[in-house]
Amino acid sequence: MELRQIRYVLAVAEERSFSRAANRLHLAQPSLSQQIAKLEKILGVSLFHRLPQHVELTDAGQRFVQVAQTLVDMSEALEREMRAYAVGESGRLLVGSLPITGAYVLPRVLPTFTKQFPGVELQLMEETSSHLEQLLVRGKIDVSLLTMPISDPSLEIIPAINEEIFLAVPPNHPLADKKEVDLARLADQPFILLKEGQGFRTISLRLCEQAGFRPRIVFESSNIQTVQSLVAAGMGLSFAPKMITLAPGTLEPPVYVRLETRPYRTLVVAYRKDKPLSRPAEAFVRCLVEQGGAL
C-alpha cells in the first residue's frame, strides 16, 4: 500500500465520484479506477459501493478513510518538519562550554543566534576542556568551546579567542605594586592551581616549566573563582586569563600583574571532521568566532 493510493481513496471519498476525483488529481479516470481496485485487492475488501450516479464508502471504506486521513496529515507534518530541519529552522544543537569562559562569552553569542534560529533548541553542557573533548569525539555534542592544546586529530579546530594571561597575587604581596614581573623569579612562591583535567591547569604548568621551574602547589580547586579568592586571601599566587581579571567573581579580588613574556591562551571552537555541521551549527560557530574577535 502506497501513500499515493491512500490519497486517491481520500479524493474519491470526498468527491463521491471517480471522474471528479480524477479531474482533481489530474489523472485519467481509468488509471484512478485501476489503482483503487489494485489497493482493494491488496487489502481484501471493497472500499466503495459503486452506484450508477455516485460512489459510497463501505463500512471498511469508512474506517479506512478515518485512519488514512490521519496518516496523510502525519506525512505532511513530517515533510514540513524535515524541510525545516533541512534549512536550519528546526532541530537541536548540543554545545559544549567551559563553565567560566562560557559565562563570559555565551551571553554575547546566544541572543544573536536565537534571533536567527528561533526554532532550534540549544542545549549547553558545561564541563572541563578534556571532558568536553572526549564528548565531542564520541559524538555526544555537536560543537564545543575548548582550550588549546587539543590532542585528538579527529577534531577540526577554529581559533576563536586569544587572551592574555596574568599573574594573580594577594593585594598585600610585594609584587602587587609591580607593572610586570618575571615569572622565573617566582620559583620559591606557593601556587594555587586548578585540579587535574582542567585545560587552564595545563597552561599554568607549562608557563612555569617554560620559566624553568615546577610550581610548589599548596592548594587546588575545580573552580577558577575559588582560586582567585584563595589568592586574594594571601594563600599563594596563581594565573588568570584576561576575562577572569575583568570579572573575578569575588568581593575582594586579587591584584592582576602582567608577566614579562605576555603569555596568552587560545580558545577554539571544535567539531568532528567526519560530521558535517548543520546550518545552525555553522552559524553558531561563526557567532563565536566573531564575538571572540571582539573580546
Backbone bond lengths (Angstrom), bond angles and torsions (degrees), N, CA, C in turn:
res aa  C-N    CA-C-N  psi(-1)  N-CA   C-N-CA  omega(-1)  CA-C   N-CA-C  phi
1 M - - - 1.463 - - 1.531 109.19 -
2 E 1.316 115.41 129.09 1.451 121.24 -176.84 1.528 110.37 -109.60
3 L 1.313 115.24 152.04 1.461 120.01 178.69 1.528 110.64 -60.79
4 R 1.324 115.50 -33.11 1.469 120.31 177.71 1.533 110.46 -59.49
5 Q 1.317 116.81 -43.75 1.462 120.96 179.62 1.529 111.61 -66.16
6 I 1.307 116.08 -37.02 1.460 120.06 178.16 1.522 110.48 -62.48
7 R 1.319 115.85 -41.42 1.468 119.59 177.95 1.535 110.58 -64.09
8 Y 1.318 117.12 -36.50 1.468 120.72 178.11 1.529 110.55 -61.26
9 V 1.330 116.20 -45.49 1.467 120.38 -179.72 1.527 110.54 -61.68
10 L 1.318 116.52 -42.95 1.467 120.24 179.99 1.527 110.84 -62.71
11 A 1.312 116.99 -39.65 1.469 120.25 179.89 1.521 110.84 -65.14
12 V 1.334 117.68 -43.77 1.464 121.10 179.49 1.520 110.21 -65.26
13 A 1.337 116.34 -39.82 1.464 120.36 179.73 1.526 110.55 -63.64
14 E 1.338 117.10 -39.19 1.467 120.16 -179.18 1.523 111.45 -72.65
15 E 1.329 117.29 -39.26 1.460 121.08 -176.81 1.534 112.43 -85.15
16 R 1.349 115.95 -19.64 1.460 121.87 -176.36 1.525 111.53 56.68
17 S 1.325 114.15 30.23 1.461 119.87 -177.92 1.522 109.26 -161.41
18 F 1.337 116.47 133.53 1.452 119.92 176.70 1.526 111.09 -69.56
19 S 1.315 117.01 -38.04 1.469 119.78 -176.65 1.524 110.81 -68.86
20 R 1.335 117.20 -45.05 1.472 119.02 179.68 1.535 110.69 -66.33
21 A 1.327 116.56 -39.13 1.467 119.97 177.89 1.525 110.78 -63.77
22 A 1.347 116.50 -38.88 1.463 120.33 179.40 1.524 110.50 -64.36
23 N 1.320 117.36 -41.63 1.469 120.53 177.69 1.522 110.63 -62.75
24 R 1.310 116.27 -42.56 1.468 120.98 179.95 1.526 111.47 -63.61
25 L 1.336 115.93 -36.86 1.473 120.72 -177.10 1.529 112.45 -89.88
26 H 1.331 115.76 -2.81 1.461 121.32 -177.94 1.530 111.27 60.09
27 L 1.337 114.21 45.88 1.460 121.43 178.08 1.524 109.10 -123.80
28 A 1.308 114.77 159.06 1.462 119.29 170.39 1.521 107.94 -75.72
29 Q 1.344 116.92 140.71 1.467 119.06 -176.06 1.526 112.86 -59.53
30 P 1.336 118.83 -42.20 1.477 117.84 178.82 1.538 112.33 -58.80
31 S 1.318 116.03 -38.33 1.463 119.66 -179.98 1.528 110.85 -65.32
32 L 1.328 116.81 -40.95 1.458 120.62 178.76 1.524 110.34 -65.19
33 S 1.330 116.12 -44.06 1.469 120.19 179.92 1.527 110.58 -61.52
34 Q 1.326 117.13 -39.93 1.467 120.78 179.78 1.522 111.61 -65.38
35 Q 1.326 116.29 -40.59 1.468 119.69 -179.42 1.527 111.65 -64.68
36 I 1.327 116.45 -41.54 1.462 118.87 -179.47 1.527 110.53 -72.33
37 A 1.325 117.61 -37.63 1.465 120.60 176.00 1.525 110.54 -62.08
38 K 1.331 115.75 -38.80 1.470 120.68 177.76 1.530 110.60 -63.38
39 L 1.333 116.45 -41.78 1.462 120.38 179.03 1.523 110.61 -65.82
40 E 1.334 117.12 -41.99 1.466 120.42 179.31 1.529 110.30 -61.50
41 K 1.312 116.16 -35.94 1.468 119.81 178.84 1.529 110.96 -66.71
42 I 1.343 114.79 -41.12 1.476 119.19 178.49 1.529 110.41 -63.43
43 L 1.330 116.12 -41.78 1.466 120.80 -176.81 1.526 112.26 -78.38
44 G 1.324 116.42 -24.84 1.462 119.91 -179.13 1.513 113.63 80.90
45 V 1.334 117.78 16.29 1.468 122.15 179.23 1.522 109.10 -140.21
46 S 1.346 115.51 156.41 1.466 120.52 172.41 1.519 108.44 -89.39
47 L 1.320 116.43 132.98 1.462 120.97 -179.69 1.524 111.66 -93.91
48 F 1.347 116.47 -21.52 1.466 120.22 -175.82 1.529 111.09 -132.30
49 H 1.339 114.61 144.17 1.457 121.25 163.18 1.519 106.10 -88.33
50 R 1.301 116.94 119.51 1.462 121.14 -177.91 1.529 108.65 -92.53
51 L 1.319 115.84 99.38 1.452 123.03 -178.87 1.536 110.05 -95.61
52 P 1.360 118.99 165.31 1.473 120.91 -176.35 1.523 113.73 -58.56
53 Q 1.330 118.57 -40.71 1.463 121.02 -173.58 1.532 113.48 -103.67
54 H 1.315 117.14 -18.37 1.478 120.25 -177.60 1.530 109.32 -161.69
55 V 1.310 115.74 -179.21 1.472 121.45 176.13 1.515 108.80 -121.49
56 E 1.330 115.46 151.01 1.460 121.46 176.22 1.520 108.69 -130.05
57 L 1.308 115.52 150.12 1.461 120.62 178.85 1.524 110.53 -73.20
58 T 1.319 116.01 138.42 1.455 120.82 168.87 1.526 108.49 -76.24
59 D 1.317 117.78 174.77 1.465 120.64 176.34 1.530 110.19 -59.03
60 A 1.330 114.97 -43.66 1.467 119.03 177.72 1.527 110.15 -64.19
61 G 1.342 116.08 -37.62 1.453 120.31 179.22 1.518 112.50 -64.41
62 Q 1.333 116.56 -39.22 1.467 119.88 178.64 1.528 110.96 -62.69
63 R 1.345 115.37 -42.49 1.470 118.35 177.89 1.521 111.15 -67.07
64 F 1.331 116.61 -39.01 1.460 120.70 178.43 1.521 110.58 -59.98
65 V 1.318 117.74 -47.77 1.461 121.80 -178.56 1.524 110.91 -62.39
66 Q 1.331 116.36 -39.34 1.463 120.23 -179.76 1.529 111.18 -59.34
67 V 1.334 115.90 -48.26 1.469 120.23 -179.33 1.527 110.74 -75.71
68 A 1.326 116.70 -37.27 1.463 120.78 -176.96 1.520 111.35 -62.34
69 Q 1.313 117.40 -39.76 1.456 119.68 -179.90 1.525 110.86 -62.39
70 T 1.344 115.97 -38.46 1.464 120.00 176.79 1.523 110.78 -63.21
71 L 1.339 116.28 -42.11 1.463 120.49 179.89 1.528 111.28 -63.14
72 V 1.330 116.11 -43.90 1.462 119.89 179.72 1.521 111.12 -64.54
73 D 1.342 116.44 -41.90 1.463 120.08 178.29 1.530 110.63 -61.63
74 M 1.339 116.27 -42.77 1.465 120.47 178.94 1.522 110.93 -65.47
75 S 1.329 116.45 -39.76 1.465 120.48 179.09 1.517 111.11 -62.22
76 E 1.332 116.28 -44.45 1.463 120.16 -179.67 1.520 111.26 -67.07
77 A 1.336 116.50 -38.55 1.466 120.11 177.99 1.523 110.49 -65.33
78 L 1.334 116.13 -41.38 1.464 120.27 179.13 1.526 110.75 -64.75
79 E 1.311 116.03 -39.87 1.465 119.95 178.68 1.527 111.03 -63.31
80 R 1.339 115.91 -43.14 1.472 119.41 177.62 1.520 111.06 -62.32
81 E 1.340 115.47 -41.26 1.462 119.47 -178.80 1.521 111.09 -65.74
82 M 1.333 116.94 -40.48 1.462 120.16 179.38 1.520 111.67 -66.58
83 R 1.345 115.71 -36.57 1.464 118.39 176.21 1.526 110.65 -64.75
84 A 1.344 115.50 -36.30 1.472 119.77 177.98 1.524 110.37 -65.13
85 Y 1.353 116.91 -39.92 1.465 120.31 175.96 1.526 110.25 -62.34
86 A 1.330 115.37 -42.19 1.470 120.33 -175.22 1.518 111.97 -61.55
87 V 1.310 117.23 -36.13 1.471 120.04 -178.61 1.524 112.17 -98.79
88 G 1.344 116.47 6.21 1.458 119.55 175.52 1.511 114.95 80.14
89 E 1.329 118.06 20.14 1.457 120.27 -179.76 1.520 112.38 -89.94
90 S 1.335 116.55 -8.53 1.457 120.42 -177.66 1.522 108.02 -146.95
91 G 1.340 115.60 174.00 1.456 120.61 178.55 1.510 112.48 116.36
92 R 1.335 115.37 -167.42 1.456 121.89 -177.03 1.521 109.24 -135.62
93 L 1.306 115.97 139.73 1.462 121.86 179.44 1.530 108.07 -124.12
94 L 1.338 116.05 119.93 1.463 122.40 -179.77 1.526 108.64 -98.39
95 V 1.320 116.09 117.10 1.462 122.24 -173.59 1.527 109.91 -118.16
96 G 1.329 115.93 128.89 1.455 121.02 174.31 1.516 110.55 -92.58
97 S 1.330 115.81 142.25 1.467 119.56 -176.77 1.523 110.36 -144.44
98 L 1.315 115.57 142.36 1.460 121.47 170.74 1.530 107.42 -74.59
99 P 1.333 118.27 132.14 1.465 120.37 -170.62 1.526 115.41 -51.56
100 I 1.322 118.17 -57.70 1.460 120.31 -176.00 1.518 110.88 -73.56
101 T 1.316 116.57 -42.49 1.464 120.50 178.84 1.514 110.52 -61.21
102 G 1.341 116.07 -43.24 1.451 120.28 179.05 1.512 112.20 -61.17
103 A 1.319 116.32 -38.76 1.464 120.15 -179.78 1.520 111.45 -63.47
104 Y 1.315 117.18 -27.76 1.463 121.42 -179.32 1.528 111.99 -89.66
105 V 1.342 116.86 -38.57 1.469 121.06 -172.81 1.527 112.63 -89.59
106 L 1.334 117.49 -44.91 1.458 120.55 -171.05 1.528 114.54 -61.74
107 P 1.339 119.43 -37.01 1.477 117.02 177.03 1.523 113.71 -59.73
108 R 1.314 117.12 -20.70 1.469 120.75 177.40 1.527 111.52 -84.64
109 V 1.341 116.26 -18.54 1.458 121.19 -173.96 1.529 112.33 -101.63
110 L 1.331 116.72 -43.60 1.460 120.84 -170.52 1.529 114.36 -60.80
111 P 1.343 120.01 -42.44 1.479 117.63 -179.87 1.528 113.20 -58.01
112 T 1.334 116.55 -41.21 1.465 120.35 179.06 1.516 110.99 -65.37
113 F 1.328 116.16 -43.46 1.465 120.53 -177.37 1.526 111.38 -67.18
114 T 1.331 117.49 -48.74 1.468 119.97 -177.29 1.525 112.33 -65.96
115 K 1.323 116.78 -28.16 1.465 119.74 175.54 1.520 110.15 -69.32
116 Q 1.325 116.66 -36.67 1.459 121.09 -179.10 1.524 112.04 -77.73
117 F 1.352 116.56 -33.03 1.464 121.48 -177.71 1.527 110.23 -130.37
118 P 1.318 118.03 69.81 1.468 120.35 -176.50 1.526 114.01 -65.32
119 G 1.334 117.19 -23.06 1.452 119.84 -178.42 1.511 114.55 -88.73
120 V 1.327 117.76 -2.40 1.467 121.54 -178.91 1.531 109.83 -92.16
121 E 1.324 115.29 126.57 1.467 120.75 177.33 1.533 109.01 -82.43
122 L 1.313 116.07 119.14 1.462 121.22 -178.18 1.525 109.45 -102.45
123 Q 1.325 116.74 122.48 1.463 121.95 179.09 1.522 109.50 -116.79
124 L 1.330 116.42 127.07 1.458 122.34 -178.78 1.518 110.89 -102.12
125 M 1.315 116.09 140.22 1.458 121.98 175.04 1.519 107.85 -127.40
126 E 1.325 116.86 116.65 1.458 122.09 -178.39 1.531 109.92 -99.53
127 E 1.312 116.40 122.88 1.460 122.91 179.88 1.518 109.08 -151.56
128 T 1.330 115.66 176.74 1.457 119.95 173.65 1.522 109.16 -69.85
129 S 1.329 116.06 161.20 1.458 120.51 -177.34 1.530 111.54 -60.46
130 S 1.322 117.65 -41.66 1.468 120.44 -178.35 1.525 111.32 -66.37
131 H 1.331 116.84 -39.40 1.470 120.06 178.92 1.526 110.86 -69.10
132 L 1.322 116.62 -40.16 1.465 120.09 178.12 1.527 110.69 -62.65
133 E 1.319 116.18 -38.25 1.467 120.15 178.29 1.527 110.34 -60.66
134 Q 1.331 116.79 -42.16 1.467 121.12 178.80 1.524 111.15 -65.27
135 L 1.337 116.66 -42.80 1.464 120.63 179.43 1.521 111.06 -62.71
136 L 1.320 115.80 -37.47 1.464 121.26 179.56 1.523 110.39 -66.21
137 V 1.316 117.13 -45.06 1.463 122.20 -179.48 1.530 110.24 -62.86
138 R 1.339 116.60 -37.48 1.469 120.84 -178.51 1.520 112.75 -82.54
139 G 1.340 117.79 -0.50 1.451 120.70 177.44 1.507 114.86 78.34
140 K 1.332 117.66 17.62 1.466 121.05 -179.05 1.528 112.28 -81.62
141 I 1.325 117.47 -20.25 1.457 122.64 174.71 1.519 108.20 -133.19
142 D 1.320 116.29 159.88 1.466 120.63 -175.35 1.530 112.70 -89.31
143 V 1.312 116.67 -48.11 1.466 122.27 178.70 1.516 107.80 -139.35
144 S 1.322 116.47 160.17 1.461 118.65 -179.67 1.518 111.00 -153.46
145 L 1.313 114.04 149.10 1.462 122.26 171.13 1.524 106.77 -90.12
146 L 1.328 117.69 121.72 1.464 122.37 -175.19 1.524 110.53 -130.42
147 T 1.320 114.29 160.67 1.457 121.64 174.61 1.520 109.57 -98.75
148 M 1.307 117.13 133.38 1.459 120.77 172.55 1.530 108.78 -70.76
149 P 1.355 118.58 148.94 1.461 126.61 5.88 1.522 112.73 -84.82
150 I 1.338 115.41 155.38 1.461 122.88 175.86 1.514 107.43 -118.24
151 S 1.326 116.40 132.00 1.463 120.02 -170.88 1.519 114.10 -96.30
152 D 1.323 118.41 -26.56 1.467 119.83 -172.34 1.529 111.58 -79.72
153 P 1.338 117.87 122.55 1.467 120.75 -177.28 1.522 114.11 -74.01
154 S 1.343 117.92 -8.95 1.469 120.46 -178.78 1.518 112.11 -80.45
155 L 1.337 116.95 -4.09 1.457 120.30 -176.27 1.525 111.72 -100.89
156 E 1.315 115.34 137.05 1.462 122.31 171.55 1.527 107.42 -89.75
157 I 1.308 117.22 133.50 1.468 119.47 -177.63 1.533 110.10 -124.61
158 I 1.329 114.27 140.80 1.461 121.16 177.51 1.525 107.96 -126.48
159 P 1.328 118.98 116.14 1.471 120.04 178.79 1.528 110.90 -57.56
160 A 1.323 115.75 132.99 1.466 120.37 -177.67 1.525 112.45 -118.78
161 I 1.336 116.88 -41.91 1.464 120.25 -174.31 1.524 109.57 -140.48
162 N 1.322 116.96 128.11 1.460 122.32 167.76 1.520 107.31 -112.06
163 E 1.313 116.08 121.62 1.461 117.88 -179.17 1.527 110.68 -135.50
164 E 1.312 114.37 142.39 1.458 121.23 -177.68 1.524 110.70 -68.37
165 I 1.315 115.22 149.35 1.469 122.31 177.47 1.523 108.70 -108.00
166 F 1.328 116.22 132.13 1.462 123.09 -178.48 1.518 110.75 -111.76
167 L 1.310 114.92 160.20 1.460 121.64 171.80 1.526 107.97 -89.62
168 A 1.331 116.65 129.51 1.461 121.72 177.10 1.523 108.76 -98.92
169 V 1.336 116.98 124.43 1.471 121.49 -177.94 1.532 109.43 -129.93
170 P 1.334 117.68 153.46 1.463 120.29 176.78 1.528 110.75 -62.13
171 P 1.326 117.89 148.57 1.476 120.76 -178.09 1.527 113.96 -57.66
172 N 1.341 117.63 -30.51 1.467 120.35 -178.35 1.526 112.80 -97.19
173 H 1.309 117.94 12.67 1.464 122.45 -178.98 1.532 109.04 -79.14
174 P 1.335 118.46 145.03 1.470 120.77 178.83 1.536 113.40 -56.34
175 L 1.339 117.25 -25.44 1.467 119.93 -179.40 1.527 112.83 -79.91
176 A 1.328 116.71 -10.81 1.466 120.12 -174.14 1.525 112.31 -64.02
177 D 1.313 118.27 -23.43 1.463 121.53 -178.63 1.528 112.74 -93.45
178 K 1.328 116.52 -3.47 1.456 119.96 -177.76 1.527 111.08 -78.61
179 K 1.332 116.80 146.69 1.467 120.91 174.94 1.518 110.71 -77.97
180 E 1.344 115.70 -34.18 1.453 121.22 175.67 1.513 108.87 -157.01
181 V 1.339 115.35 158.41 1.460 119.68 -176.94 1.525 109.92 -133.70
182 D 1.343 113.57 156.58 1.455 121.53 175.36 1.523 107.25 -94.56
183 L 1.317 117.32 113.28 1.459 121.15 -176.09 1.524 112.09 -59.71
184 A 1.332 117.99 -30.19 1.464 121.19 -177.81 1.525 112.05 -62.00
185 R 1.322 117.55 -21.29 1.464 121.18 -178.76 1.534 112.64 -84.85
186 L 1.328 117.09 1.11 1.468 120.22 -173.28 1.521 112.75 -110.20
187 A 1.322 116.56 21.81 1.466 119.82 -176.59 1.525 112.78 -62.73
188 D 1.339 117.81 -26.90 1.468 120.28 -177.53 1.530 112.74 -91.32
189 Q 1.337 117.82 1.77 1.470 121.68 -177.11 1.539 111.32 -84.76
190 P 1.329 117.91 148.63 1.472 120.42 174.16 1.538 109.59 -76.87
191 F 1.322 116.00 142.43 1.464 120.66 -179.15 1.530 110.87 -122.85
192 I 1.299 114.04 148.91 1.469 122.16 175.73 1.522 106.88 -117.97
193 L 1.333 116.45 121.20 1.464 120.52 -175.56 1.523 111.44 -125.99
194 L 1.308 114.73 165.71 1.460 120.71 172.43 1.528 109.50 -71.17
195 K 1.320 116.14 160.83 1.459 120.88 -178.59 1.525 111.49 -75.25
196 E 1.338 114.63 167.42 1.466 121.19 178.23 1.527 110.47 -54.66
197 G 1.340 115.81 144.38 1.451 120.96 178.95 1.509 113.82 96.96
198 Q 1.333 116.22 -14.49 1.461 120.13 178.76 1.522 109.11 -89.31
199 G 1.341 115.66 131.04 1.458 119.90 -177.43 1.515 113.25 -60.28
200 F 1.332 116.92 -35.84 1.459 118.98 -177.09 1.530 111.53 -73.01
201 R 1.334 117.94 -23.49 1.470 120.18 173.70 1.524 109.61 -63.95
202 T 1.342 116.07 -44.00 1.462 120.39 178.97 1.523 110.51 -59.36
203 I 1.326 116.10 -42.41 1.464 120.55 178.68 1.525 110.57 -63.47
204 S 1.331 117.21 -43.17 1.469 121.47 -179.03 1.526 111.49 -62.75
205 L 1.324 116.05 -43.91 1.469 119.59 179.10 1.522 110.88 -64.63
206 R 1.315 116.07 -38.29 1.462 119.48 -179.63 1.531 110.94 -66.43
207 L 1.338 117.03 -38.02 1.469 119.88 177.58 1.528 110.72 -60.72
208 C 1.318 115.95 -43.34 1.475 119.70 179.47 1.529 111.34 -65.74
209 E 1.322 116.03 -41.54 1.468 119.59 178.84 1.520 111.24 -63.19
210 Q 1.329 117.00 -40.81 1.459 120.58 177.57 1.518 112.00 -64.95
211 A 1.340 115.51 -26.74 1.470 120.31 177.37 1.518 111.91 -84.45
212 G 1.342 117.18 -4.31 1.459 120.81 173.81 1.514 116.12 97.77
213 F 1.335 118.84 17.97 1.473 119.17 178.55 1.525 110.82 -150.82
214 R 1.329 113.17 161.91 1.468 120.47 172.35 1.523 107.22 -101.07
215 P 1.314 118.71 128.27 1.472 119.75 -174.47 1.532 112.35 -68.56
216 R 1.314 114.20 145.89 1.473 120.54 173.48 1.533 106.82 -87.92
217 I 1.325 114.77 102.97 1.465 120.53 -174.27 1.520 109.99 -88.10
218 V 1.327 115.47 120.19 1.468 119.89 -178.53 1.527 112.33 -103.63
219 F 1.325 117.64 -24.80 1.469 121.52 176.48 1.524 108.99 -143.86
220 E 1.332 114.68 150.56 1.458 121.11 174.16 1.524 108.82 -132.69
221 S 1.324 116.60 148.61 1.458 120.86 177.64 1.526 108.82 -146.68
222 S 1.330 115.70 154.56 1.462 120.35 176.10 1.527 111.51 -87.79
223 N 1.334 116.70 -5.01 1.467 121.67 -176.81 1.523 110.02 -119.71
224 I 1.318 117.05 121.96 1.464 119.82 -176.39 1.527 111.74 -67.76
225 Q 1.318 118.04 -26.25 1.455 120.11 176.99 1.532 111.11 -71.24
226 T 1.339 116.32 -34.08 1.473 119.77 174.15 1.520 109.92 -63.88
227 V 1.326 115.97 -39.21 1.467 120.45 176.83 1.526 110.01 -58.55
228 Q 1.331 116.34 -43.70 1.468 120.11 -179.46 1.532 110.93 -63.07
229 S 1.315 116.08 -40.02 1.467 120.41 179.28 1.521 111.35 -64.48
230 L 1.327 117.07 -40.70 1.464 120.94 179.38 1.526 110.75 -66.85
231 V 1.330 116.28 -37.92 1.466 119.18 176.26 1.527 109.53 -64.31
232 A 1.315 116.66 -45.66 1.471 120.59 -179.44 1.526 111.27 -60.84
233 A 1.341 116.58 -29.52 1.470 121.05 179.21 1.521 112.69 -80.57
234 G 1.334 117.37 -0.30 1.462 120.63 176.27 1.514 115.07 88.30
235 M 1.355 118.02 17.23 1.458 120.52 -175.33 1.530 113.62 -86.55
236 G 1.335 117.78 -8.71 1.447 119.61 179.73 1.519 111.10 159.98
237 L 1.331 115.95 -174.75 1.455 122.63 177.79 1.529 109.45 -104.55
238 S 1.310 116.09 164.35 1.454 119.96 175.73 1.523 109.18 -158.05
239 F 1.329 115.19 -170.63 1.455 121.91 177.82 1.525 109.02 -122.85
240 A 1.314 115.77 155.91 1.464 119.86 178.81 1.516 110.26 -149.61
241 P 1.339 117.06 133.33 1.471 119.35 173.44 1.526 109.77 -71.60
242 K 1.304 115.75 160.92 1.464 120.91 -173.57 1.521 112.77 -54.60
243 M 1.359 118.00 -41.19 1.457 119.28 -176.22 1.526 112.00 -64.16
244 I 1.334 117.26 -27.03 1.465 119.79 176.45 1.525 109.83 -74.33
245 T 1.313 117.10 -35.58 1.469 118.76 179.26 1.528 111.29 -66.31
246 L 1.325 116.46 -25.15 1.462 120.22 178.76 1.519 111.97 -80.14
247 A 1.340 116.06 -26.76 1.471 120.95 179.58 1.517 108.88 -147.11
248 P 1.337 117.16 75.76 1.462 120.93 -173.31 1.516 114.83 -66.02
249 G 1.330 118.29 -18.78 1.457 120.60 177.16 1.504 114.43 74.94
250 T 1.302 118.39 22.95 1.461 122.12 177.71 1.520 108.88 -140.28
251 L 1.334 116.23 146.66 1.464 120.75 -176.45 1.519 111.58 -65.46
252 E 1.327 116.56 -36.57 1.464 121.49 179.24 1.530 108.04 -118.80
253 P 1.305 117.09 85.84 1.471 119.83 -175.57 1.515 112.17 -72.95
254 P 1.320 116.63 160.05 1.459 119.92 172.43 1.528 110.00 -72.40
255 V 1.312 115.35 177.70 1.465 121.14 174.20 1.525 107.50 -95.89
256 Y 1.318 115.86 136.39 1.458 120.05 -178.33 1.532 109.18 -106.44
257 V 1.334 114.62 122.52 1.465 121.83 -175.30 1.530 108.87 -118.16
258 R 1.307 115.42 139.07 1.459 119.55 179.53 1.524 111.05 -71.64
259 L 1.331 114.65 146.46 1.454 121.24 173.61 1.525 108.85 -93.78
260 E 1.330 116.73 144.79 1.463 120.90 -175.74 1.522 112.45 -58.36
261 T 1.329 116.64 -34.33 1.471 120.04 -175.14 1.529 112.75 -81.94
262 R 1.333 117.04 -5.11 1.470 121.88 -179.22 1.538 111.79 50.12
263 P 1.335 117.44 55.58 1.472 118.34 179.32 1.528 110.88 -68.74
264 Y 1.304 115.61 158.80 1.455 119.67 177.46 1.529 108.53 -145.98
265 R 1.289 114.67 161.63 1.464 119.85 173.91 1.526 108.69 -115.63
266 T 1.337 114.83 154.58 1.454 120.75 178.83 1.518 109.29 -115.51
267 L 1.324 115.15 122.86 1.453 121.14 172.36 1.524 107.98 -97.76
268 V 1.327 116.32 137.80 1.453 120.67 -177.17 1.519 110.35 -126.09
269 V 1.320 114.98 157.62 1.456 121.31 167.87 1.518 106.02 -98.99
270 A 1.338 116.10 130.19 1.462 119.70 -175.53 1.528 110.84 -127.25
271 Y 1.330 114.47 150.81 1.464 121.28 173.89 1.528 107.82 -156.14
272 R 1.314 116.25 165.67 1.457 119.66 -177.55 1.521 111.49 -74.10
273 K 1.335 115.67 136.44 1.461 120.85 -179.41 1.523 112.12 -64.88
274 D 1.335 117.10 -32.47 1.464 120.86 -175.21 1.523 113.04 -91.36
275 K 1.332 117.25 7.17 1.466 120.93 -178.67 1.524 108.47 -123.10
276 P 1.333 117.46 98.03 1.477 119.69 -177.52 1.521 111.69 -56.97
277 L 1.319 115.90 139.50 1.456 120.65 -179.71 1.524 110.42 -76.19
278 S 1.325 114.95 140.94 1.460 119.74 172.57 1.525 108.50 -71.78
279 R 1.326 115.83 167.69 1.460 119.48 178.54 1.532 111.52 -59.80
280 P 1.351 119.42 -43.97 1.471 118.87 176.25 1.528 112.61 -61.91
281 A 1.342 117.22 -38.67 1.463 120.32 179.64 1.530 110.67 -64.26
282 E 1.329 116.41 -41.94 1.468 120.00 177.38 1.529 110.89 -60.77
283 A 1.337 115.92 -41.52 1.468 119.83 -179.67 1.524 110.65 -67.03
284 F 1.333 117.03 -37.68 1.463 120.56 179.64 1.526 110.48 -65.21
285 V 1.320 116.21 -44.23 1.469 120.58 177.60 1.524 109.98 -60.02
286 R 1.313 115.65 -44.22 1.472 119.83 -179.75 1.532 111.01 -61.82
287 C 1.331 116.72 -41.82 1.481 120.26 178.45 1.524 111.00 -62.57
288 L 1.340 116.76 -42.18 1.467 120.21 179.71 1.524 111.41 -61.94
289 V 1.315 115.30 -45.66 1.472 119.49 -178.43 1.531 110.84 -64.96
290 E 1.340 116.04 -42.44 1.460 119.75 179.99 1.520 111.30 -64.70
291 Q 1.323 117.73 -44.04 1.456 120.77 179.10 1.517 111.66 -68.89
292 G 1.352 115.29 -34.86 1.463 119.28 177.91 1.507 112.28 -61.47
293 G 1.322 115.76 -37.96 1.450 120.05 178.31 1.506 113.46 -67.41
294 A 1.340 115.63 -21.18 1.471 119.79 -178.72 1.523 113.04 -90.41
295 L 1.348 116.69 -7.23 1.469 119.68 -177.91 1.516 111.39 -77.21
